[in-house]
């Protein structure tokens, strides 16, 4: 058996260890590690969870990457149609990591009631539209069905329904200007609300109404094979820049691409700051926990000075004795990690299950509750990192053992 480990184990299990002067300091050090781990887990889980939710919401309305005709149109309204006869539609086989491709078209309009009106962008979608990303935001009614004949079903946001006084089952008129001649009588369409959604993203909720894409095609005098643009969904968001370049290089030269990171760069610059905040919290917690462990180690060394002198008198090397105390410290750090993970993961599970903690100003975070995301590989790396870094911080204070001489140490009492 490893001699240093054997001595450390005896020190840990000894009754004197539990009633010694160092016992309260050791408990404080363990508590500091545990609290630090809880704070780090919460910081990582909430930061990553919020980033993922915001990404998901932006992608739900736009896809990860859009493919459209080269033009000078900077609005959200489709102007120049794109043919459906593309090599990448409906399956994008030339680029890996793509989960779905869908065709859409958008047109600006006005919803008019007896009392008020609202400007909208009617987003036309078809049978290929991936409603799975939207099902989470559906709060009333059902999702529209556009796989059959042309119909008047629409999906409206709760924000817009509240402003206009609508509910599921209501019908309304929408007016669309004619692109070829704005002086002509606008196109009028009668729609029926079958579902109401709430994404929490006011920028989108106040704008988008989902309709059958065939209405847009008819009003724009497009053929059934023409759409406004394509939306591409990726399997891994972190590869969005790489996949954007691959997709751009694989489509026709008349087509352009844009990803949501570039289109909504302010949002993604903002959520990019979350990584810095997480790293800052982790750094502070490791330093605090390390300082507490240094204090506990020094107290343990001072308390065991006579034992150190005896071991040196028996011929033990300085590094061998230092390893005894480092093993002891690793055990204490492990106890702190155990409690910290139990408390931290427990709190995160409760938040994920019951959503107890909410943002006081949800409009600023695009979501009303605090989302959490736990990756067990990340938790494992975090624990190993805390253990290794704390032990590295303890190497310097453990050097004090080399300064203890056997003669003085044995005469300590």
C-alpha positions in Angstrom: 0.0 0.0 0.0 1.1 3.6 -0.7 2.6 4.8 2.6 1.6 8.4 2.2 -2.0 7.4 1.3 -2.1 5.0 4.3 -1.0 7.8 6.8 -3.4 10.3 5.2 -6.3 7.8 5.6 -5.5 7.2 9.2 -5.4 10.9 9.9 -8.8 11.4 8.2 -10.4 8.5 10.1 -8.9 9.3 13.4 -11.1 10.6 16.2 -8.7 13.3 17.1 -9.1 14.7 13.6 -12.8 15.3 14.3 -12.4 17.1 17.6 -9.1 18.9 16.9 -8.7 22.7 16.8 -8.7 22.5 13.0 -12.1 20.8 12.7 -14.1 24.1 12.4 -11.6 25.5 9.9 -11.9 22.3 7.9 -15.7 22.5 7.9 -15.5 26.0 6.7 -13.1 25.0 3.9 -15.4 22.2 2.8 -18.4 24.5 2.9 -16.5 27.1 0.7 -15.7 24.4 -1.9 -19.4 23.2 -1.8 -20.8 26.7 -2.2 -18.3 27.5 -4.9 -19.3 24.4 -6.9 -23.0 25.3 -6.5 -22.4 28.8 -7.8 -20.3 27.6 -10.7 -23.0 25.0 -11.7 -25.7 27.6 -11.5 -23.7 30.1 -13.5 -22.9 27.5 -16.3 -26.3 25.9 -16.4 -28.3 29.2 -16.5 -25.8 31.0 -18.8 -25.8 28.2 -21.3 -29.5 27.6 -20.9 -30.4 31.2 -21.7 -28.0 31.2 -24.7 -29.6 28.1 -26.1 -33.2 29.4 -25.6 -32.5 32.7 -27.3 -30.8 30.8 -30.2 -33.7 28.5 -30.5 -36.2 31.3 -30.6 -34.3 33.3 -33.3 -33.8 30.1 -35.3 -37.5 29.1 -35.0 -38.5 32.3 -36.9 -35.6 32.3 -39.4 -33.8 29.0 -39.5 -30.1 29.0 -38.9 -29.1 30.0 -42.4 -31.2 31.6 -45.1 -30.7 31.1 -48.9 -32.2 33.7 -51.2 -31.6 35.6 -54.5 -28.9 38.2 -54.8 -30.7 41.6 -54.5 -30.6 44.9 -52.6 -33.7 44.0 -50.6 -32.9 44.5 -46.9 -36.4 44.1 -45.6 -38.1 40.9 -44.3 -40.5 40.9 -47.3 -39.8 38.5 -50.2 -39.4 40.3 -53.5 -37.4 38.2 -56.0 -38.7 34.6 -56.1 -36.4 31.6 -56.0 -37.1 28.4 -57.9 -37.8 25.2 -55.9 -35.8 23.3 -58.4 -32.6 23.3 -56.4 -30.1 20.6 -55.8 -30.3 21.2 -52.0 -34.1 21.0 -51.8 -35.7 19.1 -50.2 -32.6 17.3 -48.9 -29.3 19.1 -48.6 -27.0 16.1 -49.4 -23.9 18.0 -50.5 -23.2 19.5 -47.0 -23.3 17.4 -43.8 -24.8 18.4 -40.5 -28.0 19.8 -41.9 -31.2 18.6 -40.3 -33.9 20.3 -42.4 -34.5 22.6 -45.3 -37.9 24.5 -45.8 -39.2 26.9 -48.3 -41.0 30.1 -47.1 -42.1 33.5 -48.4 -43.1 36.7 -46.6 -45.3 39.7 -47.5 -46.2 42.9 -45.6 -49.8 43.6 -44.8 -52.3 45.3 -42.5 -54.9 43.7 -40.2 -57.9 46.0 -40.0 -60.6 45.8 -37.4 -63.5 48.1 -36.6 -61.5 49.7 -33.8 -57.8 49.5 -34.8 -55.2 48.1 -37.2 -51.8 46.4 -37.0 -49.0 46.1 -39.5 -47.8 42.6 -40.0 -45.5 40.4 -42.0 -47.4 37.3 -43.2 -44.9 34.5 -43.3 -46.1 31.9 -45.8 -45.1 28.3 -45.0 -46.0 25.0 -46.6 -46.3 21.3 -45.9 -42.5 21.1 -45.5 -42.4 23.6 -42.6 -40.9 22.2 -39.4 -43.5 23.0 -36.7 -41.6 21.0 -34.1 -39.5 24.1 -33.2 -42.7 26.1 -32.7 -44.8 23.6 -30.7 -43.2 24.8 -27.5 -44.6 28.3 -28.0 -48.1 27.3 -28.8 -50.4 28.4 -25.9 -53.9 28.1 -27.4 -55.5 26.2 -30.2 -53.5 24.1 -32.6 -50.9 24.5 -35.3 -52.1 25.2 -38.9 -52.3 22.4 -41.4 -51.1 23.3 -44.9 -50.5 19.9 -46.4 -53.9 19.7 -48.1 -55.9 22.2 -50.1 -55.3 26.0 -49.8 -56.9 27.2 -46.6 -57.3 30.3 -44.4 -55.8 28.9 -41.2 -53.3 31.2 -39.5 -51.1 31.2 -36.4 -51.1 34.5 -34.5 -49.0 35.7 -31.5 -50.6 36.4 -28.1 -49.3 39.9 -28.3 -51.0 40.7 -31.5 -54.2 38.9 -30.5 -54.3 41.0 -27.3 -53.8 44.2 -29.3 -56.5 43.4 -31.8 -58.9 41.7 -29.3 -58.8 38.3 -31.1 -59.1 34.8 -29.9 -58.9 31.3 -31.3 -61.7 30.8 -33.9 -62.0 34.4 -34.9 -61.7 35.5 -38.5 -60.3 38.8 -39.8 -59.4 40.6 -43.0 -55.8 41.4 -44.0 -54.9 43.9 -46.8 -51.7 43.5 -48.9 -50.4 46.1 -51.3 -49.7 45.0 -54.8 -46.0 45.2 -55.5 -46.4 46.0 -59.2 -48.7 49.0 -58.6 -49.4 50.4 -55.1 -52.2 52.6 -56.4 -54.4 49.7 -57.2 -56.9 48.2 -54.8 -55.0 46.0 -52.3 -55.3 42.3 -52.1 -57.7 41.3 -49.4 -57.5 37.9 -47.6 -59.8 36.5 -45.0 -58.0 34.4 -42.4 -59.1 32.3 -39.4 -57.1 32.0 -36.2 -56.5 28.3 -35.3 -53.7 28.8 -32.9 -52.0 31.5 -30.7 -48.3 31.4 -29.9 -46.1 33.3 -27.4 -42.3 33.1 -28.0 -41.5 35.9 -25.6 -39.5 37.6 -28.4 -41.5 40.8 -28.8 -39.6 41.7 -31.9 -41.0 38.7 -33.7 -44.3 38.3 -31.9 -45.4 41.8 -32.8 -44.7 41.2 -36.5 -45.2 37.6 -37.7 -48.4 35.9 -38.7 -48.1 32.4 -40.2 -50.2 31.7 -43.3 -50.3 29.3 -46.2 -47.5 30.1 -48.6 -49.9 29.6 -51.5 -51.6 32.9 -50.6 -48.2 34.7 -50.9 -47.5 33.0 -54.3 -50.9 34.0 -55.7 -50.7 37.6 -54.5 -47.2 37.9 -55.9 -48.3 36.2 -59.2 -45.6 33.5 -58.6 -45.9 29.9 -59.8 -46.2 27.0 -57.4 -42.5 26.3 -57.9 -41.4 29.8 -56.7 -40.8 30.8 -53.1 -39.2 33.7 -51.3 -36.2 32.0 -49.7 -35.1 28.8 -48.0 -34.4 28.3 -44.3 -31.8 25.8 -43.3 -31.6 24.2 -39.9 -28.3 22.7 -38.6 -27.7 19.9 -36.2 -25.0 21.8 -34.3 -25.4 25.5 -33.9 -21.7 25.9 -33.0 -20.8 25.0 -36.6 -22.9 27.8 -38.0 -20.0 29.8 -39.4 -18.4 26.8 -41.0 -21.6 25.5 -42.5 -22.5 29.0 -43.8 -19.4 29.0 -45.9 -19.9 25.4 -47.1 -23.5 26.2 -48.1 -22.5 29.4 -49.9 -20.0 27.5 -51.9 -22.4 24.7 -52.8 -25.4 26.7 -54.1 -25.8 28.5 -57.4 -23.8 31.7 -58.0 -27.1 33.6 -58.3 -28.0 32.8 -54.7 -26.7 34.3 -51.5 -26.7 33.1 -47.9 -26.9 34.7 -44.5 -26.9 33.1 -41.0 -28.7 34.4 -38.0 -25.5 35.4 -36.2 -24.9 38.0 -38.9 -28.5 39.0 -39.3 -29.1 39.6 -35.6 -25.5 40.3 -34.6 -26.5 42.6 -31.7 -28.4 39.8 -30.0 -25.5 37.3 -30.5 -22.9 39.8 -29.4 -25.0 40.3 -26.2 -25.3 36.6 -25.4 -21.6 36.1 -26.2 -20.9 38.1 -23.1 -22.4 35.3 -21.1 -19.3 33.2 -21.6 -17.1 35.9 -20.1 -19.4 36.2 -17.1 -19.4 32.4 -16.6 -15.6 32.3 -16.8 -15.3 35.2 -14.3 -17.6 33.5 -11.8 -15.7 30.2 -12.1 -12.4 32.0 -11.6 -13.6 33.8 -8.5 -15.1 30.7 -6.9 -12.0 28.6 -7.5 -9.8 31.4 -6.0 -12.1 31.7 -2.9 -12.2 27.9 -2.5 -8.5 27.6 -3.0 -7.7 30.3 -0.4 -9.9 28.5 2.1 -8.2 25.2 1.4 -4.8 26.9 1.8 -5.9 28.1 5.3 -7.1 24.6 6.2 -3.9 23.0 5.0 -1.7 25.4 7.0 -3.7 24.7 10.1 -3.4 20.9 9.5 0.4 21.3 9.1 0.8 23.4 12.2 -1.4 21.0 14.2 0.7 18.0 13.0 4.1 19.6 13.4 5.3 16.9 15.9 4.2 14.1 13.6 6.1 15.8 10.7 9.2 15.9 12.9 8.9 12.2 13.8 8.4 11.2 10.2 11.5 13.2 9.2 13.5 11.6 12.0 12.5 8.2 10.7 13.9 9.2 7.3 10.8 10.4 5.4 11.5 12.8 2.5 10.0 16.2 2.4 8.0 15.4 -0.7 6.7 12.2 0.9 5.3 14.2 3.9 3.9 16.8 1.6 2.0 14.1 -0.2 0.4 13.0 3.0 -1.2 16.4 3.5 -2.0 16.8 -0.2 -3.9 13.5 0.0 -5.7 14.8 3.1 -6.6 18.1 1.2 -7.8 16.1 -1.8 -10.2 14.2 0.4 -11.5 17.4 1.9 -11.9 18.9 -1.6 -13.7 15.7 -2.7 -16.2 16.1 0.2 -16.9 19.7 -0.8 -17.4 18.6 -4.4 -19.8 15.9 -3.4 -21.9 18.2 -1.4 -21.7 21.0 -4.0 -22.8 18.7 -6.8 -25.6 17.3 -4.8 -27.0 20.7 -3.9 -26.3 22.4 -7.2 -27.7 19.7 -9.4 -30.6 19.3 -7.1 -31.5 23.0 -7.3 -31.0 23.0 -11.1 -33.4 20.0 -11.4 -36.0 21.7 -9.4 -35.7 24.8 -11.5 -35.9 22.8 -14.7 -38.9 20.9 -13.5 -40.9 23.6 -11.8 -39.5 26.9 -13.1 -39.7 28.5 -9.7 -37.2 31.4 -10.4 -38.3 33.9 -13.0 -36.8 37.1 -14.5 -38.2 40.3 -13.0 -38.0 41.9 -16.5 -38.6 39.0 -19.0 -38.9 41.4 -22.0 -35.1 42.1 -21.7 -34.2 38.4 -21.7 -36.9 37.2 -24.2 -38.1 34.6 -21.7 -40.0 34.8 -18.5 -38.3 32.0 -16.5 -34.6 31.2 -15.9 -33.8 28.3 -18.2 -31.1 25.7 -17.2 -29.0 23.3 -19.3 -26.8 20.7 -17.7 -24.2 18.8 -19.7 -22.7 16.0 -17.7 -19.4 16.1 -19.5 -19.2 19.7 -18.5 -20.0 18.9 -14.9 -17.2 16.2 -14.9 -14.7 18.6 -16.4 -15.7 21.3 -13.9 -15.2 18.9 -11.0 -11.8 17.7 -12.2 -10.7 21.3 -12.9 -11.6 22.4 -9.4 -9.8 19.5 -7.9 -6.6 19.9 -9.9 -6.5 23.7 -9.6 -7.0 23.6 -5.9 -4.3 21.0 -5.4 -1.9 23.0 -7.5 -2.6 26.1 -5.4 -1.8 23.9 -2.3 1.7 22.9 -3.6 3.2 26.3 -2.6 1.9 26.4 1.0 2.8 22.7 1.5 6.4 23.8 1.0 6.4 25.0 4.6 6.9 21.4 5.6 10.5 21.5 4.3 11.3 24.3 6.8 10.3 22.1 9.8 13.3 20.5 11.5 12.9 17.2 13.5 14.7 18.5 16.6 12.4 21.5 17.1 9.3 19.7 16.0 9.7 16.8 18.4 10.2 19.2 21.2 7.1 21.1 20.2 5.1 20.0 23.2 
